[in-house]
């Protein structure tokens, strides 16, 4: 079983692991979302780079917790501003006036141009260029108000084509993960630039082809058509560039004569779809190779373009390879129309996107796994929160900045903190200030000093421990332990009951002293009892010194001798002292009962075993029946013989039932007292023992503190019926340590029902 000292460490470690898992999951989710967004913008781009750059900068600054970002493109030995995200207005205005920058070698951008490596500067005001007050550098830094900056090169085949930069307006270096992420964004920017370049070249080539081959004109032989629809008069360099552009984007050209239904596939496209060089193809042949589930979408997109409803034909679908496997294609093209507006030819490109679709599926799977992981983390956090909220101790984690990282309800309840003060992320300095101003620390002349003193006690090297009474009126023990990450673990333990027991023992000491005085008086009145009283007094003194259970032995002796002297007064010649002796006897019995209950309350041990319920109920009924008959009450027992067994301490179970039955018999006269036992299922199995009476009952106010030690319904009840006010406190404590509880429902003048509910399953009582 885990020790009490190890519990906070275990909780702290679990909370730290949970926080790290949540942080890593959040970062991974943000990076996935950012990458997905950038790829979607690149894929949907029609040739404009600015939206792609703005999306990249927005994601880079957001995920890396930067204030703003810029993107430059290389022009000879200079850099031209291509995009900015969330720049300070003054810097944005200056850059728009002078978008071309020629950085000196000792500036950050100059160093990047020279080394082609990332430049990370924790504080730009430490740069020589700034210290030497180079105007361009000083103006840029002060207009942007930034202190920490990160520049990452945009490289294509080791050629520097630009730079991506993000800035913070405070001195806070970027982490290695953030530098790696910005580098990834720079790579995406290079991909976007290359994608737009190839797209523009492809458009130019298609436009040249359409211009060179008007309707009805055939300029090349069948052999020429096998090499692709190149423009007439195209030189070798243009042809190579055109072929490389198609190869780089993994697409092939097709040319469909709609009138004759002849379809030309470029060699690259034939290789992609598995067609031989001589194999003829018509639109019907190709349509038959389209996946049945995609044919309707393909046909609708084609008809919409022929009708002029779309600027160009676009469709993604699956096609079948000769070996029977299915692959994905992205098909797009533009129809050429005659004077009547009817399409007679369509030229375009088809690319295999099977790998892209696979990546999309993997991305979706990763998103699903991330969502599942997030749910697992959230469920784990909820379980941990529930576990810690159900602890009797208060638990708080402070981070290295003295802010609340985690807190359970007990801490808030103990300190009675309102929601506007107690929340995750709250500064503990603010909480201490609230407490000082409220008076939790007593009269305070200097609030700031009081807050600092309390904070110093919490942050004491090596940890700390102290006790004090809180705003709730409870005595609390405060334990503080430093953590490896610079934070603090705080455990708050309510020790009010311990303090109450100490006060109860002090009261017992005073009662014992009174008993000793009474014993000395009795010893003076009778020489016969002097030796026994002296021995009893000696034993009492030992009890006062050691606080042991041995006080009951001399007290029992006092009671016995006093009974003997009372019953045989003529024999001892103590008729005149009969009344004082009776008072001594009454006080002794009261004291013994009080000490017994105090000791029961202070130390309770269990001996759990499997016991039959029905025999225990019968024994308790037999013991309680004379008590019921003494006040003219009828005792009713409702317990079936086959009710089964329960894991409990049989001695303590009898004590609980006898306490409740004796109370019911005492507060009921000429009525009915009932004990009922039954099985219940409420999420788990329970055995409920209910003791009901139709006696004096209680008001709601009287029930409020009914189970508190040394507390009775009111003063008149104590005077009328006697008692110490410990019986119900002991009863509830016994029930709770056996895994259950005691509840009461009552109405003044109509009676009460005390219900004891104990676990009835096979699990052990811990």
N, C-alpha and C positions, 0 to 999 in steps of 0.2 A: 504494500500500500504506500502511495507516495506521501512523503512527509509534508508538513505544512510549509516548511521553509523552501522546499523544492517547487511547490505549486506556483508561486509567482514567477520563478525562473522559467518554468515550463510554459506558462501563459505568455510571458514576454517573448520567448523564442518562437512560439507558434504565431503570435501576433506579428512579429518581425518577418517571419517567412510569408505570412499572408500578405503583408504590406508589399514585400518585394514581388510576390507573384502578381498582385494587382497592378503594381507599377509596370512590370515587364509586359503583362497582358495589355495594358492600356497603350504602352509604347508600340507594341507589335500591331495592335488594332489600328492605331493612328497611321503607322507606316504603310500598312496594307491599303487603307483607305486612300492615302495620299498617292501611292503608286497607281492604284486603280484609276483615280481621277485623272492623273497626268496621262496615263495610257489612253483613256477614253478621249481626252482632248486631242491628243496626237492623232488618234485614229479618225476622229471626225473633222480634223483640220482640212480646209480647202485650199491651203497654201499660205495662210497667214500665221506668222510665228508669234506675234504679240500675245494672243490669248493663251498659247502654250506656255510662254515665258512667265506671264502673270500667274498662271495656275501653279507653276513650279515654285515661284517665289513665295506665293501665299502659303503653300504647304510647308516649305522650308522654314519660313519665319515662325509659323504657328507651332510646328512640332518641336523646333529647337528653341522655343521661347525667346526669339529675337524680336526687336522692335520694328525693324524694317529691312528690306533687301533690295539689291540692285543686280542687274545682269548686263555685262558688256560683251560686245563682239569685237574681235581683233580687226584692225584696218592698218596694214603695214606695221609701223612701229607705235601706233596709237590704239586706243580703245574707244569705241563709240557706245554710248548708253543705248541699250535696246529695250529695257523694261525696268520699272521700279514698283515696289509694293509698300504702301503705307509710309512713304518718306515724310519727314518734317517739311512743311510747306516751303520754308526758306531754301532748303536744299533742293527740293523738286524744281523750284523756280530757277535756281542757279544752273542746274543740270540741263534744263530745257533751253536756256540761253546758250550754253556751251556744252553740247552733248559729246564732243570729241575731247578725249583726255590723252595727253602725252605725259605719262608718269615719270618722274625722276627715278633713277636707279635705287635710291635709298628709301623710297616709299613702299607701302605694302603691295600696290599694284605693280610697281617696278620690279620688286623682288620676285613676284609671281611670274612676270614676263621673262625674267632671266633664268629662273630655276625650273619653271613648269611644275612647280609643286605647291601644295596648299600653304597658305600663310595665316598663322593664328597669332593674334596679338592680344594679350590680356588687357593692356592699357595703352591706347594709342598715344597718350600724353607722355609716355616714356620714350617714344621714338626720337631719334636724333633730328629728324626732319621737323618734328613739332617743337622739340626743345630749342632748336636753332631758329624757330619762327619763320620757316619757309612759307611765304604767303599762301600759295595754293593749298598746302597741307593744313595750315592753321584755319583757313577759311572753310575748308571742307569739314574738318572735325567740329568746328564751332557751329556751323550751320546745321550739321546733322546731330550735334549734341551726343555723339556716341563715344564710348570708352573702349569696349571690347569688340573686335571684328574678326571675321573669318572669311578668307577668300580661297576659293577652290578653282583650279584650272579646268577649262573645257577642252579636252584633247580628242583629236581624231587622227589615228595612226601616228601618235606622238607629236602631232602638229597642234600648236596652241591656236584655237579659234575663238576663245572668249574666256570670261571669268564670271563666276557666280559668287556674290558676297552677301553676308548677313551681318547685322549690327545689333549690339546691345547698348543701351544708354547708361549702364552701370558697369562697374568692374566686376565681371563674372565670367570666367573662362568657359568655353564650350567643352563638353565631354568628348571622349574618343568616339562614343557611339554617335553623337551628334555630328562630328566631323565626317564620319563614315557615311552618315545619311545624306549630308549635303553633297558629298562626292557622288553619291548615287543620283541625286537630282541633277548634278552637272552632266553626268552621262546621259540622262534622259533628255536634257536640252540638246546635246549633240545629236542624238537620234532624231529629235524633232527637226533639227536643221537639215540633216541629211534626207529625211523623209520628204520635206517640202522641196528640196532641190531636185530630187528624183521625180517627184510628182510634176513639177514645172517642166522638166525636160520631156517627160512623157506626153504632157499636154501639147508641147510645142511640136513634137514629132508627129502626133496624131493630126494636129492642125495642118502641118505640111503635107501629110499623106492625103487628107481630104481635099486640099487645094490642088494637089497634083493629079488626082484621080477623080474627075467629075463623073456623074452618072453615065453609064454605058461605055465608058472608055476603059480599055484593057491595055495596060502599058507594059506588062511583063508576061513572060512565058510561065508555064506551070512550074518549071524548074526554079524560076525566080521567086514565085510565090512561096516555095518551100522555105525560103530564107527569111520570110516575114515581110509585112507590108511597109517597106521603107519608102520614103519620098523619092520622086524621080530626081535624078541629078544629085542625089546625096553623095557626098564624098566619103572616102574611107574612114576618116576621123569621126564624122558624124555617125556613120553606121556603127562603128565600134562603141561610141558613147551611148548610142541608142540601145545596143545589145547589152552593154554593161548595166545600164539603168534598169532594164527589164530583169536581168539576172539578180541584181542587188535586192530587188523587192520581191523576188521569187514569183514572178508572174510571166505569163505567156500571152501573145497576141492572137486574137481570132478575127476573122473577116467573114461575115455571113451575107451572102447574096440571097436576099429574101425572095427575089423573083424566081431564081432557079433552084433555091434551097441548097446551094453549095456552101459548104463551110470550110474555110481555111483555118487550120491550126498551125501556129508557128512550131518549129522544131522543139523549142523549150516546152511549149504547151502540150505537144504530142507526147513528149517524154514524161511530163508530169501526170497525164491521165492514162498513160499506157497504150498509146496508139502507135502502130508501126508507120514507117515513112509512106508506104503506098496505100495504107488503109483509107478508104473513102468514108466521109462522114456527112450526114445530113442532120438537120435540126431534130427530126424524129428519132434518129439513132441516139442522139445525145439525150433527148428527153427520156427515152426508155432507160438510160443508164442513171437517171436521177432517182433518188430514194422516193418510194411511193408517198411517204409522209410529207415530202417537201415539194411535190409536183404542183400542188394547188398554189402554194405561195410563189413558186417560180413563174407559173402561168399568169397569175394576177399581176405580178411586177412587170412582166413583159408586155401584157396588154395595156397596162396603165401608161407605159412609156410610148407605145405605139399610138395611143390616143392623145399624146401630148400632155398628159397629166403630171409627168415627172420630167425634170431637166435631163436626167440620165437614168439608164437602167442599172439597178443595183439589186443584188440578191445573194444571200448566203444559203448554201444547200449542200446536201451530201450526194456524192456520185460514186459509182461502183467501178472498182478497178478490175482488170481482166482476171485476177486471181480470186475475185469474189469479195474482197474487203471493201469497206466503205471509208471514204475520206471526205473532208470538208473543202469546199471551194468558195471563194468570194468572186462573184461574177459581176462585171460592170461594163457598160458600153454606151455608145451614142448612136442613135439611128439617123441615117441620111434620108432626106425626104425629097420627093420630086415636086414639080410645080403644083400638083393636086394635093400636096400635103401628106401623101401616103409614103410610108417608109419602104424603101427599096433595098436598103443595105444597112447593116449595123456593124460597127467596128469597135472593138474594146479589148479588154484584158481579163484574164482569169488567173487567179492565184490560189495556191493550195494553203489553206489556213488550218489544217488539221492540228499542227502543233500549237497554234494560237488558241484554238478551241480547247485543246488539252490543258493549256495553261489557265484558261478561263475556268475550266472545271476544277483544276487544282486550286485556283484562287477561291472559288466558291467553297470547296472542301475546307480550305484553310480558314475561310471566314466562319464556316459552320463549326469547325473545331475550336476556333477562337471564341465563338459565342458559347459553345459548350463549356470551354475552360472558364470563361467569364461566369457562366451560371454556377459552375462548381465552386469557383472562388467566392461568389456571392453567397451560395448555400453554406460554404464552410464558415464564412464570416458571420452569417446569421446563427449558425450552430454555436460558434465561439461566443458571439454576443449573448446568446441565450444561456450558455454555460456560465459565463462570467456574471451575467445579471442575476443568476440564481445562487451565486456564492453569497455567503453571509458577510464576507469581507468586501470592502471597496477596493477596486483595482484601477489604477491610472497609469498611462504611459505618457511621458513627456519627451518630445524630440529634443535635439541638441539646441534648438532655438527657444526652448522653454515654452513650447506650445503644446496644447492637448493633442495627442495622437490617438489615444483611445481612453475611454472612461466608461465604467458600468454605472447602473442606476444607483447603486448603494452610495457611491461618492457624492452624487448630486443630492440624494436624500439626506445623507449625514450632514452636509454643509447647508442644505436648504437653498440651493442656488437656482435662480430663475432662468428660463430658457435664453433670454437675451445675454446672459453671462456665460452659461454652460453650453458649449457646442463644440464639435470637433474643429480643431484649428485655432481655438481661442488661446490668447496669450495668458499664461498663468500669472504674469504680472498684473494684468487687468483683473483677474479673478481675486488675487490677493488684495488689490486696491479696493475692490468692491467689499470684501470682507472687513478690511480695516475701517472703511468709511461706515459700514453698518455697525461696527462695534464688536465684531467677533473676537478681537484680540484685546478687548478691554479699552479703557480710555486712552486715546492716542492724540498727542499734541502735533506730531510730525508724521503725516500719512506716508510720505515718501520714504522716510526712515524706517517706519514699521514694515512697509512692503519689502524694502531691501533686506531688513533683518530676517524676515520670513523666507525670502528667496535664498539668502545665504545658508539658512538652516537646511533647506531642501537640497541645495547644491554643494553641501559640505563634502569635500573629498573623502572617499572611502565609505560614504553613506552616513545615515543618521537615524536616530530614534528618539521620540519624545511622546508625552501624553498631554492632552488638554481636553477641556470641555468645549464642545462645539456649539454652534447656534441652535442645534436641535435639543440642547440640554443633555446630550449623551456624552459619556466619557469615551474618548477615542485614542487608540494607540497608533501613531504615525511611524511607518517604516519607509526609509528611502534607500534605494540601491542604485549606484551608477551602472550604466550599460556601456557596452563596447563602442556603440555609435555616438556616444556623447549625450545620450538621453538619460532619463531617470525613470525607474519603476517605483511607484508609490503604492503601498498597501495600507489601507485604513481598517483597523480592527476595533469593533465596538466592544469595549471592556466594561460597559456599564454594569452588567450582571456581576462581574468580578468585584467591582467597587461595592455593589449592593451586598454581596456576600461578606465582604470585609466589614461593612457597616453592621450586617446581621451578626457577625461573630463578635463585633464590639458590643452589640446589644446583649448577646448571650453572655459576654464577660460581665457586663453590669448585672444581669440577672443572676449569674453565678455568685457574684459578690454579695448580692442581696440574700441569696440562699445561704451563703456562708454566715452572714450576720444572723439569719434566722436560726441556723444550727448552733451558733454560739449562745444565742438566747435560750434555746432548748437545753443546751448543755449546762447552763447556769441553773435551770429549773430542775434538772434531774441528773443526779450523779450516776445513775444506772446507765444512761445513754452517752455519758461523756466520752468514753473511749471510742465508741463507734462514730460519734459526731466528729471527733478529732481526726479519725482516720478518713472520714468522708471529706472533711475540710482539706486534709492533705492531698487527697485524690483530686479535689476540685482545683487546688492550686497547680497541680501538675497539668491539668487540662488547660488552665489559663496560660501556662507556659508553652505547651506543645500543641494545643488546639487539636487534641486527639479525641477519639470516641470514648475514652475511659471515664469521662465525666458522668456517664450514666450509671456506673457501678455504685459510687457513693450516694448518688441521688436516690437510687432504688433502696439503698440501706436506710436513708433518712425516712423515706416513705414507709418502709416496713416497720421500723421502730416506732414511728409516730402512730401508725395504725394500731400497733400492739399497746401503746400507752393509752390510746383513746379507748380501745375496746376493754382494757383491764385497768381502768383508772382506779377503782377501789383497791385493787391489789397493790398498786404502786403508790397510792395516796396522792394522786394527782388530780382529784376531782376539781379543785379550784383552777387548775391550769387546762381544763378540758377545752374551753373555747379557743385559747391560743394554739393549743395542739391541733385542733381542727383546721385553723387557718394555715398552720405550717403544712399540714397534710394536703390541703387544697393547693397551696402554692407549689409544693413539691411536684404534685401530679401535673399541674399546669406547666411547670418548668421542664419536666421530663418530656412531655408531649412536644413542647416547643423545640427542645434540643434535638429530639428524634427527627422532627420535620426539617430543622435546619441542616442536620447532617445528611438527611436524605436528599435535600435540595442541592447541597454542595457536592456530593459525590454519589453518583449512581453507576453501578456496574451491571452488565447484562450477562446472562448465561443463556444464549439462544439455543433452542432445541425444538424438535417437532412434537407438539403436544395436542392431545384431543381437546376439542372445545367443550363438548357437552359435560364431561366430568368436572371441569373447572367451574362451569356455570352452576352445576349442582352444589359444589363445595361452597361457593360464594353465597348461594341462596340459603344454604343451611346456616351459615354464619350470620347472615343479615336478618333472618326471620325473627329472632328475638328482638332486634332493634326495631323492626317494623311493628311488632305486637306491643312494644312498650308504649307507643303513641297511638295505639288502636288502629294501625294501618293494615291493609291487606296486601301481601306480597304476591305478585303475579310473575311467573316465569314463562317465557315463550322462546324455546330453543329445541329444535328437532334433534333427535338422537343421531341422525345421519348427516349432521351439518359438516362433519369432517374434522380436519386438523388445521393447525396454524403454526408457523414458525415464529416463536416468541419466547420471552423469559416467563415461565409459568408463575414464578413468585411475583414478578412485577405486574403481570396481567391480573393476578388476584388482587394485588394492592390497588390497581387502578379501579377495578370494578367495586371493591369494598369501599374505597373512598367515595365514589359516586353514590352507591347505595346508602351508605351511612349518612351522607348529606341529605339525600332524598327523604330518608326516614326521620331525620332530625327536623327538617323544615316542613313536614307534612303531619297532620294530626287528624285521626279518624278519616283517612282517605285511602288512596290506592298508590302503591309504588310498584312499577313494572320494570323487568329486565328482559329485553328482547335481543336475540342474536340472529343475524341473517347474512347471506352472501349477497354481494353487489358486484356488478361489472361496470366500470366507468373508465374505459381505456385499459384497465387491468383488473385483476380480481381483488376484491376487498372483503373483509369480514367486519360487519358493523355491530357494535354492542350499544344499544340505546337504553338509557335509564330515564324513565318518565315518572313524574309525580303530579298530583293536583294540589300541591301545597301552596305556600305563600307567593311563589313566583318572584319575578324581578322586573324593574323598569329598564328601558334602554340605557339610561345613564348608569344604572347599577351594573349592567352587563359589560360596560366599556372596559373596566379595569379588573374584571372578575378573575383573570388568570395571572395577575401580577402577584409577586410574593408579598406576604404580609398585608394583603388587601382583602377586605370583605365588602359586601354589598354597601353597607353604610354603618355608622357608629351604633345606631339603635339595634341593628341585627347582631352586632358583636356583643352588645350588652345583654341582649335577650337570649341568644343561643350559644354564646361563647365561641371558642375556637381561636386559632392563630393566624388564619388567612394564608396558610401555606399548602393546605391539602390540594386545592385545585391547581396551584402552580406546579406541585410535584406530579399530579396526575397528567397534566399536559406535557410536562417534560418527559415523563416515562413513555407516553404515547408517541411523542415525536422521535425519541431515540430508537424506538422500535419500528420506525418508518411510517408512522401514522400521525393522527392529530385528534384533538378533542374540540367539538363545537357545541354551542348551546343556543337553544331557542326558548324564549320565556316570555310570559306576560304576567304582569303584576296581578296577584289575586287568583290566577288560574293555573299556575304550576309551571314546571320547567321540563325540558328534555335535553339531557346531555348525551351526545353521540360520540362514541369512540370508534374511529375507523382505522383498521390496521391492514397491512398487505396480506392477502390471502393466497398469493401465488407461491411457486416453488423457489423463487429467488431468495438469496441470502439477505439478511438485514445487515447492512454495513454501518 
